[in-house]
Amino acid sequence: MERSYREALDLLNERSQILGEISLNTADLPDHSTLLKAFGRMKMIV
């Protein structure tokens, strides 16, 4: 899938039937910044 995480969330928000098929609603979707914030808290070990 050649979409960003943010684009994927926007697509799911627009297509509620997809969310219904996987038993979710729009309130269950994390904000697009969630992954960015999580990666910012992780320590990188090289």
Secondary structure, DSSP 8 states (H G I E B T S, - for coil): ----HHHHHHHHHH-HHHHHHTT--GGGS--TTHHHHHHHHS----
